[in-house]
Amino acid sequence: MNSKYILIATAVIILLTSVLTGCSLLEKSSGGETATTKTEITSGPKIPKKVNDLVMKAAAAKKEVKLMLEAEKSEGKLVVMVKLDNPEKKPITSVQSWLSFDAAKLKGIELNTDKSDFSLPAPYDNTFDNTNGLMMLGRSNPEAVTDESILMAEVQFEVLTEETIMIDAYDYRDDLTGHMSVNTVIDGTPYNILIQPESPTLIVENQ
């Protein structure tokens, strides 16, 4: 009989232990651990630093600079001011601004950079190719230029026609492989931040 009671008592103890263990697990699942999990979900996922850096770099490299050509015509001459509109004051280290024109209507005679906001010719001498109708302008600066309005050059043409004159941006591309770019350097890498110019870029009506 004693053995029978011992077996019954043992079974009761095992049953009580199982019930208490189950209750303990329920308390934990409804308490601190779940609360911690909820807190983590509420706080949201953390953005990795590398992803954040890429977002910042993309914003800095966004194309926001516009080519501006301002013209004045008088006594058989056409003077064109080649400028950049830089509303976000982005740091610009160098530019290429090749312009194309009809060689039967215009002849390049002077490319003046004395008042340019960029102090150096780069990557070549600034000049005309009057046979093919090209003005080749490239400028750079030891320190980045951050003005809102930037002067690159004053260009003078001889007018050979009574017809309407058009000047166009030559060989624009999104990257730096073309001949029309405004370059900024981000983490040692240059980017073209020039908005694609309209075509034609400048129209001068006969007066």
C-alpha positions in Angstrom: 0.0 0.0 0.0 2.8 2.3 0.9 4.2 1.9 -2.6 0.9 2.7 -4.1 0.6 6.0 -2.2 4.2 6.9 -3.1 3.4 6.4 -6.8 0.3 8.6 -6.5 2.2 11.3 -4.7 4.9 11.3 -7.3 2.4 11.6 -10.1 0.7 14.6 -8.4 4.1 16.3 -7.9 5.0 15.9 -11.6 1.6 17.2 -12.6 1.9 20.3 -10.4 5.4 20.9 -11.7 4.2 20.9 -15.3 1.3 23.3 -14.5 3.6 25.7 -12.7 6.2 25.7 -15.5 3.5 26.4 -18.1 2.2 29.4 -16.0 5.8 30.7 -15.7 6.2 30.6 -19.5 2.9 32.4 -20.1 3.9 35.1 -17.7 7.2 35.7 -19.5 5.6 35.7 -22.9 3.0 38.3 -21.8 5.5 40.4 -19.8 9.1 41.7 -20.3 10.1 39.8 -23.4 7.1 40.8 -25.5 7.3 44.4 -24.3 10.9 44.4 -25.4 9.9 43.1 -28.8 7.2 45.7 -29.1 9.7 48.4 -28.2 12.0 47.3 -30.9 9.2 47.2 -33.5 8.0 50.7 -32.5 11.4 52.2 -32.8 11.7 51.0 -36.4 14.6 49.5 -38.3 17.9 51.3 -38.2 19.3 52.6 -41.5 22.9 51.3 -42.0 25.5 54.1 -42.2 26.6 52.9 -45.7 23.0 53.4 -47.0 22.7 56.8 -45.4 26.0 57.8 -46.9 24.8 56.8 -50.4 21.6 58.8 -49.9 23.6 61.9 -49.0 26.0 61.4 -51.9 23.1 61.1 -54.3 21.7 64.4 -53.0 25.0 66.1 -53.4 25.4 64.8 -57.0 21.9 65.7 -58.1 21.9 67.8 -61.3 20.9 71.3 -60.3 23.2 73.6 -62.2 21.9 75.2 -65.4 23.9 76.7 -68.4 22.9 80.3 -69.1 23.8 82.2 -72.3 23.1 85.9 -72.4 23.5 87.6 -75.8 23.9 91.2 -77.0 24.1 92.0 -80.7 25.3 95.3 -82.2 27.3 96.6 -85.3 27.9 93.2 -86.8 29.0 91.6 -83.6 27.4 89.2 -81.1 28.7 89.1 -77.5 27.6 86.0 -75.5 28.1 85.7 -71.8 28.5 82.1 -70.8 27.2 81.6 -67.2 26.1 79.0 -64.7 23.0 79.3 -62.5 23.9 77.5 -59.3 20.9 78.1 -56.9 22.0 75.5 -54.3 25.6 77.0 -54.2 27.1 73.6 -55.0 30.9 73.5 -55.0 32.1 73.4 -58.6 35.7 72.5 -59.3 35.7 72.6 -63.1 33.5 73.0 -66.2 33.4 72.2 -69.9 31.2 74.3 -72.1 31.6 73.5 -75.8 29.1 75.5 -78.0 28.3 74.7 -81.6 27.2 77.3 -84.2 26.7 77.6 -88.0 30.1 78.6 -89.4 28.3 80.2 -92.3 26.5 82.6 -90.0 29.0 83.2 -87.2 32.8 83.5 -86.8 34.4 83.3 -83.4 36.8 86.2 -82.9 37.5 86.5 -79.1 37.1 84.3 -76.1 37.7 86.5 -73.0 38.2 84.8 -69.6 39.7 87.8 -67.7 36.6 88.1 -65.5 35.9 84.4 -65.3 35.2 83.0 -61.8 37.5 80.1 -62.8 41.2 81.0 -63.0 42.7 78.2 -65.1 42.1 76.8 -68.6 41.5 73.1 -68.4 42.0 70.6 -69.8 43.1 72.5 -72.9 43.5 76.1 -74.3 40.1 77.8 -74.8 39.7 78.5 -78.5 37.4 78.4 -81.6 37.2 75.9 -84.5 35.6 78.2 -87.1 35.8 75.6 -89.8 33.5 73.2 -87.9 31.6 75.8 -85.9 32.8 75.1 -82.4 33.7 77.2 -79.4 35.8 75.0 -77.0 35.7 76.3 -73.4 37.1 74.5 -70.3 37.8 76.1 -67.0 38.9 75.0 -63.5 39.8 76.5 -60.1 42.1 75.5 -57.3 39.2 76.0 -54.8 35.6 75.1 -55.6 33.4 77.9 -56.8 30.1 78.1 -54.8 28.5 81.3 -56.1 24.8 81.3 -57.3 25.7 83.1 -60.5 29.0 82.1 -62.1 30.7 83.7 -65.1 32.8 81.4 -67.3 33.6 83.6 -70.3 32.7 86.4 -72.6 32.6 85.2 -76.2 32.6 87.5 -79.2 31.4 86.5 -82.7 31.4 88.2 -86.0 27.9 88.0 -87.5 27.9 86.9 -91.1 24.2 86.8 -91.9 20.9 88.6 -91.7 19.1 85.5 -90.6 18.2 84.2 -87.2 21.2 82.8 -85.3 21.2 79.7 -83.1 23.9 78.5 -80.7 23.7 75.0 -79.1 25.4 73.1 -76.3 27.7 70.6 -77.9 27.9 66.9 -76.8 26.1 66.9 -73.5 26.1 63.6 -71.6 25.0 62.6 -68.1 28.5 61.7 -67.0 31.9 63.3 -67.7 32.5 61.7 -71.1 31.0 64.5 -73.1 32.1 68.1 -73.7 29.4 69.8 -71.7 29.7 69.3 -67.9 29.8 71.0 -64.6 31.9 69.0 -62.2 31.8 68.6 -58.4 34.0 66.2 -56.3 32.4 64.0 -53.7 34.7 61.7 -51.7 37.3 62.0 -54.3 35.0 61.2 -57.2 33.9 63.8 -59.8 30.3 64.1 -60.8 28.5 66.0 -63.6 25.8 68.2 -62.0 24.8 70.1 -65.1 21.1 69.9 -66.1 20.9 69.0 -69.8 20.7 72.3 -71.7 17.8 73.1 -74.0 18.3 72.8 -77.7 18.9 75.2 -79.2 20.4 76.8 -76.2 20.4 80.4 -77.6 18.3 82.0 -80.3 19.1 85.5 -81.6 16.5 87.0 -83.9 17.5 89.2 -86.8 16.7 92.9 -85.9 
